[in-house]
């Protein structure tokens, strides 16, 4: 006997991707599931597509409602569901045909777990010619393919949210009233739901496989919509209201809450349009100072660099902004006279340097250059290539290379550039002294 899964699909103006999404859900090899498609007042053909599938397949159910936002759509879907388990599928993504059967086989062997989660893959491009990048939800040795409890579950606070890679026991969600924050038109509403699942779960299971394909080049997705990027604090206020009166949870959750709220602030600042950065920093300064005043700030698991950054912002967001602006201005001056821009490096250090560029200059970066077999992948959706490959293009005369590796590797990188007679390069560390 199988357990029924209710798959919640929140839909709003995604006609371009919706059919592929629904087909991937319809073609699951698991026998007992329903698709609950919540149409959030779509104005394109999404509503028609949903109705066509509902007419054709008995396990497809459609709810049409006025536009009230993602959080409300998800909650409506959960309340309407009849399954014992809840899955989430975003309408511009798709899943492998064995996702439900694979995850449910884990539940059947481990009936005590509150949720089973898996890895995922980023997808870019068009259907039929996708570039697929498998991604682990967290890089922690030994956490995969076993039941995890308490401290191990808490390590997931340091990983990807990716709430759609999981299937949840509905009884677990109901026991702790785990639902989505309902803010009309807002973004980041997966954050509060994800945080609650980790805060309340007693046992979970993480599979070292991926089934879920997550699109990162949908221009209408909330990640690309700059107007929604200030909504992240609504989610963390929502979470705070959940644990603030529970002393047992409050006792251990604050370090993770601080870490996640800071990480969300950092990532939002990096991605937000340049004209909003100072305003956003002012909000960060106010928010974290309020947390400190209320005794809700615990930096014990923040890294040293992150602590320093947070304290700078809390002390003076204006001064921090000026320092960041100085960095991006220096980079702009270095690259402005060149037609081709390369970052030499494609690791953690290069990631930090990448975000120092202003938004417009990030678009000018042609590729990340490496000296080894790391080439062939993508980093920040740009190609990672070997230096020899760049040399063969004949572009090096009109190129600038920003060396973005740690001091340990800088001499080797400079040696490689010299070997090819490349003189147009600058070491990021030297620029920022």
Secondary structure, 3 states (H helix, E strand, C coil): CCCCEEEEEEECCCHHHHHHHHHHHHCCCCCCEEEEEEEECCCCCHHHHHHHHHHHCCCEEEEEECCCCHHHHHHHHHHHCCCCEEEECCCCCEECCCHHHHHHHHHHHCCCCCEEEEEEEEEECCCCCCEEEEECCCCCCCCCCCEEEHHHHHHHHHCCCCHHHCEEEHHHHHHCCCCCCCCCCCCCHHHHHHHHHHHHCCEEEEEEEEEEEEECCCCCCHHHCHHHCCCHHHHHHHHHHHHCCCHHHHHHHHHHHHHHHHHHHHHHHHHCCHHHHHHHHHHHHHHHHHHHHCCCCCCCCCCHHHHHHHHHHHHCHHHHHHHHHHHHHHHHHHHCCCCEEEEECCCHHHHHHHCCCCHHHHHHEEEEEECCCCCCCEECCEEEEEHHHHHHHCCHHHEEEEECCCHHHHHHHHHHHHHCCCCCEEEHHHHCC
